[in-house]
Structure formats: structure tokens, C-alpha cells
Amino acid sequence: MHQGATGWELFDDGSTMGKQGSEGGMILLDEEYSSGARMTLERDGATAPFTITCGVYGWMVHTRFFATEGDARDQFKEMKDSLADILSAIPKAKDSEGDTHSVSEALGHFILQYP
């Protein structure tokens, strides 16, 4: 599948759009970065009017809550570059001696930056 200029593409060809997400709301946006990270924006979830759930596969899942769609969409866009940067720090499978400490630090910084 072709990826956009930023490396993000619709998750599963957009098949999840309009369906129920992990927070119980309707999925408005669902994107994946090079099969390494995923971000989902939901409306009317169980906890808040708008929710972003993002994750780096095998490393972390983080959920944020918003009162307005505008704020959620702005943050969705902003968080993409930070997640892509984290992925670039993850050691490749063949590099088993990679520095996982720096990845953990980057994930911690991400969660503090986007509470």
C-alpha cells in the first residue's frame, strides 16, 4: 500500500472507519505508520467526547481524552511526528544489542508531552 508523505496511511484500507473503537466510540480516523505504530480517533467513547488511542507495537499503548473534536484532530496531527521519531529509535530485530533504554526514555517523554 502506498504511504503518504509523512509515512502514515489508513489502517486496514480504512475498513475500521465508522466502526466501534477500543474506547467504545465511533472511529473517525484510524492510521498506521509503517506497520510500527497506530493512532485512532474516536467520537462519543465511554470516557470522553473524543479519544485518541495510540501505540507503538510491542512497546506501549497510550490514550488521551478531549472535550472538542478540533482539539483532538489538532493533537492527532501533532502526535504523528513524535511517534515516527520514536519508531526510528527502536532497534531492528537483527540488532539485538540495540539501545532499548533510549526507546523507553523516548516513550516516557512522549507520554509526558502528550498526557
Secondary structure as the mmCIF struct_conf table of DSSP 4:
data_model
#
loop_
_struct_conf.conf_type_id
_struct_conf.id
_struct_conf.beg_label_comp_id
_struct_conf.beg_label_asym_id
_struct_conf.beg_label_seq_id
_struct_conf.end_label_comp_id
_struct_conf.end_label_asym_id
_struct_conf.end_label_seq_id
TURN_TY1_P TURN_TY1_P1 ALA A 5 THR A 6
BEND BEND1 GLY A 7 GLY A 7
STRN STRN1 TRP A 8 LEU A 10
HELX_RH_3T_P HELX_RH_3T_P1 PHE A 11 GLY A 14
TURN_TY1_P TURN_TY1_P2 SER A 15 GLY A 18
BEND BEND2 LYS A 19 LYS A 19
STRN STRN2 GLN A 20 GLN A 20
TURN_TY1_P TURN_TY1_P3 SER A 22 GLU A 23
BEND BEND3 GLY A 24 GLY A 25
STRN STRN3 MET A 26 TYR A 33
TURN_TY1_P TURN_TY1_P4 SER A 34 GLY A 36
STRN STRN4 ALA A 37 ARG A 43
BEND BEND4 ASP A 44 ASP A 44
BEND BEND5 ALA A 46 THR A 47
BEND BEND6 PRO A 49 PRO A 49
STRN STRN5 PHE A 50 VAL A 56
TURN_TY1_P TURN_TY1_P5 TYR A 57 TRP A 59
STRN STRN6 MET A 60 PHE A 66
BEND BEND7 ALA A 67 ALA A 67
HELX_RH_AL_P HELX_RH_AL_P1 GLU A 69 ALA A 89
BEND BEND8 ILE A 90 ILE A 90
HELX_LH_PP_P HELX_LH_PP_P1 PRO A 91 LYS A 92
TURN_TY1_P TURN_TY1_P6 ALA A 93 LYS A 94
TURN_TY1_P TURN_TY1_P7 SER A 96 GLU A 97
HELX_RH_AL_P HELX_RH_AL_P2 THR A 100 GLN A 113
#
